[in-house]
Amino acid sequence: MSKVAALTNSLKNISQKPMGIISKTLGVASLAAVVYDSHVNGKIKALSTDVDSTADRYFNQYKQFKSSDKNSATVNKLKRIWYDIQKNFSFYHPYYRTKGYCSGFGKTLLNELPVIGLSVIALATKKIGKLAGVLLGINAIKVLFCDVFCIGKDKKKSK
């Protein structure tokens, strides 16, 4: 039986006990929150990578445009035309954005790997899934109090 089939069977066969339902719900909610955060961080990183890389590329092109070995009007006009063509060439934007998105998405997923593991365990297994659900609940309470309400955080680190 494949892992996907085992996961769907596990979701179909949720026990009638509240602990099984709670652990599966926490697993789905935690997995959804991690994927959503990864997507948002990927979009933010994509935009910043695009802006930074484009600025570096424009600066290097301008530096090459301004540096000239010859003092010729024809060479300067040709360099100006070439500079304008390169400046308006937008092939690099999708590349920079894809690179930034993959970087931001991947880093966030790696940072949240324990939560992903607990979510998959809570969804895929019955016996250990309840323990994983309890651990996800503890993690949710910690995030709620420490990150949302800022209770228990060192005030020197948060500045």
C-alpha positions in Angstrom: 0.0 0.0 0.0 1.4 3.4 -0.9 2.0 6.1 1.6 -0.7 8.3 0.0 -3.2 5.5 0.3 -2.2 4.8 3.9 -2.7 8.6 4.6 -6.1 8.7 3.0 -7.2 5.5 4.8 -5.9 7.0 8.1 -8.0 10.1 7.5 -11.0 8.0 6.6 -10.7 5.7 9.6 -10.5 8.4 12.3 -11.5 6.8 15.5 -14.7 8.1 17.2 -12.6 9.1 20.2 -12.1 12.8 20.5 -8.3 12.5 20.9 -8.0 10.9 17.4 -10.1 13.7 15.9 -8.1 16.4 17.7 -4.7 15.0 16.7 -5.8 14.7 13.0 -7.2 18.2 13.1 -4.0 19.6 14.7 -2.0 17.7 12.0 -3.9 19.2 9.2 -3.9 22.7 10.7 -0.2 22.6 11.5 0.7 21.3 8.0 -1.5 24.0 6.4 0.1 26.8 8.5 3.6 25.6 7.6 2.9 25.5 3.9 1.2 28.9 4.0 4.1 30.5 5.9 6.6 28.9 3.5 4.6 30.3 0.5 4.5 33.8 2.0 8.2 33.8 2.9 9.0 32.6 -0.6 7.1 35.5 -2.1 8.8 38.0 0.1 12.3 36.5 -0.6 11.5 36.4 -4.4 10.8 40.1 -4.5 13.8 41.1 -2.5 16.1 38.8 -4.5 14.7 40.3 -7.7 15.2 43.9 -6.6 18.7 43.3 -5.2 19.9 41.3 -8.2 18.4 43.8 -10.7 20.1 46.7 -8.9 23.5 44.9 -9.0 23.0 44.1 -12.7 22.1 47.7 -13.5 25.0 49.0 -11.6 27.5 46.7 -13.3 26.0 47.6 -16.7 26.2 51.3 -16.0 29.8 51.0 -14.8 30.7 49.2 -18.1 28.8 51.9 -20.0 30.7 54.7 -18.4 34.1 53.2 -18.7 35.6 53.7 -22.1 39.1 53.2 -23.4 38.3 55.3 -26.5 37.1 58.9 -26.6 34.8 58.3 -29.6 31.3 59.6 -30.1 30.4 56.6 -32.2 31.6 54.1 -29.6 29.7 56.1 -26.9 26.5 56.1 -28.9 26.8 52.3 -29.6 27.4 51.7 -25.9 24.4 53.8 -25.0 22.2 51.8 -27.4 23.6 48.5 -25.9 23.1 49.8 -22.4 19.4 50.7 -23.1 18.8 47.3 -24.7 20.2 45.4 -21.7 18.4 47.7 -19.2 15.0 47.0 -20.8 15.7 43.2 -21.2 13.4 41.6 -18.7 14.5 37.9 -19.1 16.3 38.0 -15.7 13.2 38.9 -13.6 11.6 35.5 -13.7 14.9 33.8 -13.0 15.6 36.0 -10.0 12.1 35.6 -8.7 12.1 31.9 -9.1 15.5 31.6 -7.4 14.3 33.8 -4.5 11.0 32.0 -4.1 12.7 28.6 -4.0 15.2 29.9 -1.4 12.6 31.4 0.9 10.2 28.5 0.6 12.9 25.9 1.2 14.4 27.7 4.1 11.1 28.0 5.9 10.3 24.4 5.3 13.6 23.3 6.7 13.1 25.5 9.8 9.7 24.0 10.4 10.8 20.4 9.7 9.9 19.1 13.3 6.4 20.4 12.9 6.0 18.8 9.5 7.2 15.5 10.8 4.8 15.6 13.8 1.9 16.6 11.4 2.6 13.7 9.1 2.9 11.3 12.1 -0.4 12.6 13.5 -2.1 12.1 10.2 -0.6 8.8 9.2 -0.5 6.7 12.4 -3.0 5.8 15.0 -1.1 5.0 18.2 1.8 7.4 17.8 -0.5 9.9 16.1 -2.1 10.7 19.4 1.3 11.5 21.0 2.2 13.6 17.9 -1.1 15.4 18.3 -0.3 16.2 22.0 3.2 17.5 20.9 1.6 19.6 18.2 -0.8 21.0 20.8 2.0 21.9 23.1 3.8 23.6 20.2 0.7 25.5 19.3 0.3 26.7 22.9 4.0 27.7 22.9 3.6 29.7 19.6 0.5 31.3 20.9 2.0 32.5 24.1 5.6 33.2 23.1 5.2 34.5 19.5 1.7 36.0 19.5 1.3 37.3 23.1 5.1 37.8 23.7 4.9 36.1 27.1 8.1 34.5 28.3 10.3 36.1 25.7 13.5 37.9 26.7 12.9 41.6 26.1 16.6 42.2 25.2 16.4 39.8 22.3 13.1 41.1 20.9 14.5 44.7 20.4 
